[in-house]
């Protein structure tokens, strides 16, 4: 199951909610991909999807609002090997459907589709969330966050896309909008927005999974960065220690450590004895202890003496 289908599978299992939420979600689903037809009996409706659970959700929403609607669900294939099953929900032309479409703000009294987001239903956060959920169920998709954060909603008209964009903006999201061939896309590409979208529409279980994976990846990244940092520091410490040992060896062979000042003798012998220690750790072993800057100063003096010996030997 794709990540989009996992999200939709959770959304269709949510309770239907209050009447105002049911109407808003129903309006979102029908506006997303419903097709209206007209005859002397009134309006008819066709709605198609690849998801059986999504089709059942729409059926349940319609029945909850208008019990006497005559609804059929048909199942068919795409006509090719490997093609997905299609679930087609058909409502024959009938006057009560016309009244329902007018009530949802999807058609005007002259039976022409409005082609607009039905703002009269969206007077509050919960109806807006329900509407967004319904539209996403109809024509939304979302990437698996493991491969990048991206969510898009497909619209056939620019006016609808701009309406969806406004709904998302009023819910605190920051959507973009662009054209693709003959369609308009409303998209989210920020992790924070997509996580908020999942929360707003009710996909809380998926949200927890995504958050858990995100936190795990962040922790793993932090640990890796820490390990890399410590490895780099260890490498620097080792290289510095080897250079210091080479300087001490040069002095020992050509000048003799006993000819160094007492402080330099002490730190040179400690470095020979403890080649793996950091400067701070070497300073702690001095008697009396010496700070890191003091040890570093002594090592620089040893390095200068060794360089002078090498220059004289050339």
ZIRA-V696457 format. One record per backbone hydrogen bond with DSSP energy under -1.0 kcal/mol. CO is the residue of the C=O (numbers start at 1). NH is the residue of the N-H. If there is no record, write none. Layout:
# ZIRA-V696457
((CO/NH) (CO/NH))
This chain:
# ZIRA-V696457
((2/6) (3/7) (4/8) (5/9) (6/10) (7/11) (8/12) (11/14) (18/22) (19/23) (20/24) (21/25) (22/26) (23/27) (24/28) (25/29) (26/30) (27/31) (28/32) (29/33) (30/34) (35/46) (37/44) (39/42) (42/39) (43/94) (44/37) (45/91) (46/35) (47/89) (49/87) (51/55) (52/56) (53/57) (54/58) (55/59) (56/60) (57/61) (58/62) (59/63) (60/64) (61/65) (62/66) (66/69) (72/90) (74/88) (76/86) (80/83) (86/76) (87/49) (88/74) (89/47) (90/72) (91/45) (94/98) (95/99) (96/100) (97/101) (98/102) (99/103) (100/104) (101/106) (101/107) (106/114) (108/111) (112/108) (117/119) (118/121) (119/122) (122/124) (124/128) (125/129) (126/130) (127/131) (128/132) (129/133) (130/134) (131/135) (132/136) (133/137) (134/138) (135/139) (136/140) (139/154) (141/152) (144/147) (145/148) (150/143) (151/188) (152/141) (153/186) (155/184) (157/161) (158/162) (159/163) (160/164) (161/165) (162/166) (163/167) (164/168) (165/169) (166/170) (168/173) (169/172) (176/187) (178/185) (180/183) (183/180) (184/155) (185/178) (186/153) (187/176) (188/151) (190/194) (191/195) (192/196) (193/197) (194/198) (195/199) (196/200) (197/201) (198/203) (202/204) (203/207) (204/208) (205/209) (206/210) (207/211) (208/212) (209/213) (210/214) (211/215) (212/216) (213/217) (214/218) (215/219) (216/220) (217/221) (218/222) (219/223) (220/224) (221/225) (222/226) (223/227) (224/228) (225/229) (226/230) (227/231) (228/232) (229/233) (230/234) (231/235) (232/236) (233/237) (234/238) (235/239) (236/240) (237/241) (238/242) (239/243) (240/244) (241/245) (242/246) (243/247) (244/248) (245/249) (246/250) (247/251) (248/252) (249/253) (250/254) (251/255) (251/256) (256/259) (257/260) (261/265) (262/266) (263/267) (264/268) (265/269) (266/270) (267/271) (268/272) (269/273) (270/274) (274/277) (278/282) (279/283) (280/284) (283/290) (291/295) (292/296) (293/297) (294/298) (295/299) (296/300) (297/301) (298/302) (299/303) (300/304) (301/305) (302/306) (303/307) (304/308) (305/309) (306/310) (307/311) (308/312) (309/313))
